[in-house]
Amino acid sequence: INSEYMGKKQDYIIISELKQAAIQNKSKICSLPNKMLLRMITYFYNVRMYSKSHVIQQLNLPSYVYGELLNRYGLKSVADKKFLQIMAGCVIHKGILRVRMFGRMLGLYEEYSHDEFKCYLDTLEFLENMNVGCTINNADTDEQHYIPFIKAQECAKVYFEGKLAEVEWLALNEKIEKGRIISLKNKIPGGAIEVDYFIEIIVTEYATLTRKAQLILEDLFIAGDLDLNGLLTLDELEILLISIEPQIDAQREAPKMFYEFADATDDNIEFLSLQKFAAMAAKYHIFTAKTQSIFLKQSIDTDFSAFVEQAKITFPAMRGMLKERLDRAGMYSEVWEARFAEFNKRLQGQIYTMRSIW
């Protein structure tokens, strides 16, 4: 795709206008026949999925499809017409799950985010490369594409086992089980499942986990911000690491993490904003629900009150350990004593009512 052309603002305006035209005038547009639309969907997935181009990897689905059509036909007027036919077909044939998923990624209805679109393609690629179960031959024009059920089970384990509460894990497996098909013409050991049915479940669960992870980080950021200025200092980060990630040498690792992502105020005081804190946590795989549950010796689905009670027990020991370190470094002062008191106050009160989902 011509990245310079795709980067122009007017192209996104054109795509948006074509979307609206397809939705409002679907009955007047000569949409693609069912089979042709399905073939093109498979084509777009395969080319986009295995492309090595960084430019293409960053594009959302509407921009990618539009760019592919421009490259194929050369003339903007022809590309516009074909793009309009594809989108009108997605509106008309949305009763087919495979078409509806594609339409959601085009933003025609119940729009998927770019991250959810990437999750769909990543899962599709993962399934195709898994050496599990037998091979099921799916034609490009098939309304339903199938995989062995055992492959779906293994994929779900890789993605979510250990990351969900027990009740959530059981509910997820129940949804997947409902899609099991054992009456295909060619008997598949263990049955089969429709690819789009399965990936729709995966994408939904992924979006839920992503939102939860964001809330966890927000809660941790609030809890660690002892002076309530909306920023995290190096000292505050070290306290969080000692409290939540005890396996990490906070005194050694905290400065490295902190200064990699820290910004500075006009007075050259360095700090972490919530955005930078989240980026740091993502890079170093810290402050996750799983690591917190390990530290507190509780399963992820334990009632939150149990987590709070356990934290109340462990905090005095942590405070003593950090005080000893600060004393050795000649850094302990009334300021630190006040910070410890504030943290303990929040632990006893405010933190208990936070929206945490640890």
C-alpha positions in Angstrom: 0.0 0.0 0.0 1.2 3.5 -0.8 1.7 4.7 2.8 1.9 8.4 1.8 -1.4 8.2 0.0 -3.1 6.2 2.9 -1.8 8.8 5.3 -3.8 11.7 3.8 -6.6 13.0 6.0 -9.0 13.2 3.1 -8.7 9.4 2.5 -10.2 8.8 5.9 -13.0 11.2 5.2 -13.7 9.4 1.9 -13.8 6.0 3.8 -16.2 7.5 6.4 -18.5 8.9 3.7 -18.5 5.5 1.8 -19.5 3.7 5.0 -22.5 6.0 5.5 -23.5 5.6 1.9 -23.4 1.8 2.2 -25.5 1.8 5.4 -28.1 4.3 4.1 -28.4 3.0 0.5 -27.6 -0.7 0.8 -30.7 -1.7 -1.2 -29.8 0.7 -4.1 -26.2 -0.5 -4.3 -25.2 -3.4 -6.5 -23.5 -5.3 -3.6 -21.1 -8.2 -4.1 -22.7 -11.6 -4.4 -22.5 -13.7 -1.3 -19.8 -16.1 -2.5 -17.6 -13.3 -4.0 -17.8 -11.4 -0.7 -16.8 -14.4 1.3 -13.8 -15.0 -1.1 -12.7 -11.4 -0.7 -13.0 -11.6 3.1 -10.7 -14.6 3.2 -8.3 -12.9 0.8 -8.1 -9.7 2.8 -7.5 -11.7 6.1 -4.7 -13.8 4.6 -2.8 -10.9 2.9 -3.2 -8.6 5.9 -2.3 -11.4 8.4 1.0 -12.4 6.7 2.1 -9.0 5.5 5.6 -8.0 6.8 5.0 -4.3 6.0 5.0 -2.2 9.1 2.8 0.4 7.4 0.1 -2.3 6.6 0.4 -3.7 10.2 -0.6 -0.2 11.6 -3.6 0.3 9.4 -7.1 -0.4 10.6 -9.2 -2.7 8.4 -11.1 0.0 6.4 -7.9 1.7 5.5 -6.2 -1.5 4.6 -9.1 -2.8 2.4 -9.4 0.6 0.6 -5.6 0.7 0.0 -5.7 -2.8 -1.4 -8.5 -1.9 -3.8 -6.6 1.2 -4.9 -3.5 -0.9 -5.6 -5.5 -3.5 -7.5 -7.6 -1.2 -9.7 -5.4 1.9 -10.0 -8.4 4.2 -10.5 -9.9 5.9 -7.5 -13.4 5.8 -8.9 -13.2 2.0 -9.4 -11.8 1.5 -6.0 -14.5 3.6 -4.4 -17.2 1.6 -6.2 -15.8 -1.7 -5.2 -15.3 -0.6 -1.6 -18.9 0.6 -1.5 -20.1 -2.8 -2.9 -18.1 -4.7 -0.2 -19.5 -2.7 2.6 -23.1 -2.8 1.3 -22.6 -6.6 1.1 -21.5 -6.7 4.7 -24.7 -4.9 5.7 -27.0 -7.0 3.6 -25.4 -10.4 4.6 -24.7 -9.6 8.2 -26.8 -12.7 9.2 -23.7 -14.7 8.2 -21.3 -14.6 11.2 -18.2 -14.5 9.1 -19.5 -11.5 7.2 -20.8 -9.8 10.4 -17.3 -10.1 12.1 -15.7 -8.5 9.0 -18.4 -5.8 9.0 -17.7 -5.0 12.7 -14.0 -4.6 11.9 -14.9 -2.3 9.0 -16.9 -0.2 11.6 -20.3 -0.7 9.9 -22.0 -1.9 13.2 -20.9 -2.9 16.7 -17.5 -1.6 15.8 -14.4 -3.5 16.9 -11.4 -1.4 18.1 -8.1 -1.6 16.3 -6.7 -3.7 19.2 -9.7 -6.1 18.9 -9.1 -6.3 15.1 -5.5 -7.2 15.8 -6.6 -9.8 18.4 -8.8 -11.4 15.8 -6.0 -11.7 13.2 -3.5 -12.8 15.8 -5.8 -15.6 17.0 -6.6 -16.6 13.4 -2.8 -16.9 12.7 -2.2 -18.7 15.9 -4.9 -21.3 15.1 -3.5 -21.8 11.6 0.0 -22.5 12.9 -1.1 -24.8 15.8 0.0 -28.4 15.2 -3.0 -29.8 17.0 -5.8 -32.0 15.7 -6.5 -33.0 12.1 -6.8 -30.7 9.1 -10.2 -29.4 8.1 -10.3 -28.1 4.5 -12.3 -24.9 4.3 -13.1 -23.3 0.9 -12.7 -19.5 0.6 -16.4 -19.2 -0.3 -17.7 -21.2 2.7 -20.0 -19.3 5.0 -18.6 -21.2 8.0 -14.9 -22.1 8.5 -14.2 -24.9 11.0 -11.3 -26.1 13.1 -11.0 -29.2 15.4 -12.5 -28.5 18.7 -9.4 -29.6 20.5 -7.5 -26.8 18.8 -9.9 -24.2 20.2 -9.5 -25.7 23.7 -5.7 -25.5 23.5 -5.9 -22.0 22.2 -8.1 -20.9 25.0 -5.7 -22.4 27.5 -2.8 -20.6 26.1 -4.6 -17.3 26.1 -6.5 -17.3 29.4 -5.6 -20.2 31.7 -4.4 -18.7 34.9 -5.5 -15.2 34.0 -9.2 -15.6 34.8 -11.0 -16.3 38.0 -12.2 -19.9 38.3 -15.8 -19.0 37.7 -14.8 -16.9 34.7 -12.7 -19.7 33.3 -15.5 -22.2 33.7 -18.0 -19.7 32.0 -15.6 -19.2 29.1 -15.3 -23.0 28.5 -19.0 -23.3 28.7 -19.4 -20.8 25.9 -16.8 -22.6 23.8 -18.5 -25.9 24.5 -21.8 -24.6 23.1 -20.1 -24.2 19.7 -18.9 -27.8 19.5 -20.2 -29.6 16.4 -20.0 -33.4 16.1 -22.2 -34.0 13.1 -20.0 -32.9 10.3 -19.9 -35.2 7.2 -16.3 -36.1 7.9 -16.2 -37.2 11.5 -13.6 -35.2 13.5 -12.3 -36.7 16.7 -13.7 -34.6 19.5 -15.8 -32.6 17.1 -15.3 -29.2 15.5 -16.1 -25.5 16.1 -16.8 -22.6 13.8 -13.7 -20.4 13.6 -15.6 -17.1 13.8 -17.8 -18.2 16.6 -14.7 -19.2 18.6 -12.7 -16.1 17.8 -15.7 -13.8 18.7 -15.6 -15.3 22.2 -11.8 -14.8 22.4 -12.0 -11.2 21.3 -14.8 -10.4 23.7 -12.8 -12.0 26.6 -9.7 -10.2 25.5 -11.5 -6.8 25.6 -12.8 -7.6 29.1 -9.4 -8.5 30.4 -7.9 -5.4 28.8 -10.4 -3.2 30.6 -9.7 -5.0 33.9 -6.0 -4.6 33.5 -6.4 -0.9 33.0 -8.6 -0.6 36.1 -6.0 -2.6 38.1 -3.2 -0.2 37.1 -5.3 2.8 37.8 -6.1 1.5 41.3 -2.4 0.7 42.0 -1.4 4.2 40.8 -3.9 5.8 43.1 -2.8 3.7 46.0 0.9 4.4 45.4 0.4 8.1 45.0 1.0 8.8 48.8 1.2 12.6 48.5 -2.0 12.7 46.3 -0.5 14.9 43.6 -1.5 12.6 40.7 2.1 11.5 40.0 4.4 8.7 41.2 7.9 9.4 42.4 10.7 6.9 42.5 10.2 6.3 46.2 6.5 5.7 45.7 7.2 3.2 42.9 9.7 1.4 45.1 7.0 1.0 47.8 4.6 -0.5 45.2 7.2 -2.9 44.0 8.0 -4.1 47.5 4.3 -4.5 48.3 3.1 -6.2 45.1 6.2 -7.7 43.4 8.4 -8.9 46.4 10.4 -11.2 44.1 11.8 -8.1 42.4 14.8 -6.3 44.0 13.0 -3.0 44.2 16.1 -1.0 45.4 18.0 -2.1 42.3 15.3 -2.4 39.6 13.0 0.5 40.5 15.4 3.2 39.4 16.0 1.5 36.1 12.3 1.2 35.4 11.5 4.6 36.7 14.1 6.7 34.7 13.3 4.8 31.5 9.7 6.2 31.5 9.9 9.3 33.8 9.0 12.8 32.7 10.3 16.0 34.5 8.4 19.0 35.8 9.6 22.6 35.2 11.6 22.2 38.4 13.3 19.1 37.0 11.5 16.8 39.5 11.1 13.5 37.8 7.8 11.5 38.0 5.6 8.9 36.4 2.2 9.9 35.0 -0.5 7.2 34.8 0.1 6.7 31.1 3.9 6.2 31.6 3.2 4.0 34.6 1.0 1.8 32.4 3.6 1.6 29.7 6.3 0.7 32.2 4.1 -2.1 33.7 3.4 -3.5 30.2 7.0 -3.6 29.2 8.2 -5.3 32.4 5.1 -7.5 32.9 4.5 -6.2 36.5 1.5 -5.4 38.6 -0.8 -7.9 36.9 -3.7 -9.6 38.6 -1.9 -12.9 38.6 1.3 -11.6 40.3 -0.8 -9.9 43.0 -2.7 -13.1 43.7 0.5 -15.0 44.0 1.9 -12.5 46.4 -1.1 -12.5 48.6 -1.3 -16.3 48.5 -4.9 -16.1 47.3 -6.6 -17.4 44.1 -7.6 -14.6 41.7 -11.3 -15.2 42.3 -11.0 -14.8 46.1 -13.3 -12.1 47.6 -11.5 -8.7 47.6 -12.0 -8.3 51.4 -9.7 -11.3 51.9 -7.0 -9.5 49.9 -7.3 -6.4 52.0 -7.1 -8.4 55.3 -4.0 -10.1 54.1 -2.4 -6.8 53.0 -3.1 -5.4 56.5 -1.1 -8.3 58.0 1.9 -8.0 55.6 2.2 -4.2 55.5 3.9 -3.7 58.9 6.7 -6.2 57.9 7.2 -4.4 54.6 7.3 -1.0 56.3 9.9 -2.3 58.7 12.0 -3.7 55.9 11.9 -0.5 53.9 12.6 1.6 57.0 15.7 -0.5 57.7 17.0 0.1 54.1 16.3 3.8 54.3 18.1 4.0 57.7 21.2 2.3 56.3 21.2 4.8 53.4 20.7 7.8 55.8 17.4 8.7 54.1 14.8 8.0 56.7 12.9 11.0 57.9 9.6 12.3 59.2 8.5 12.6 55.6 8.8 8.9 55.1 7.0 8.2 58.4 4.1 10.4 57.2 4.1 8.5 53.9 3.9 5.2 55.7 1.1 6.4 57.9 -0.8 7.7 54.8 -0.4 4.4 53.0 -1.6 2.5 56.1 -4.6 4.8 56.4 -5.6 4.2 52.8 -5.1 0.5 53.3 -7.5 0.6 56.3 -10.0 2.8 54.7 -10.1 4.2 51.1 -8.4 1.3 49.4 -11.0 -1.1 50.8 -13.7 0.7 48.8 -11.8 1.1 45.5 -13.0 -0.6 42.4 -10.0 -3.0 42.4 -10.5 -6.5 40.9 -7.3 -8.1 42.1 
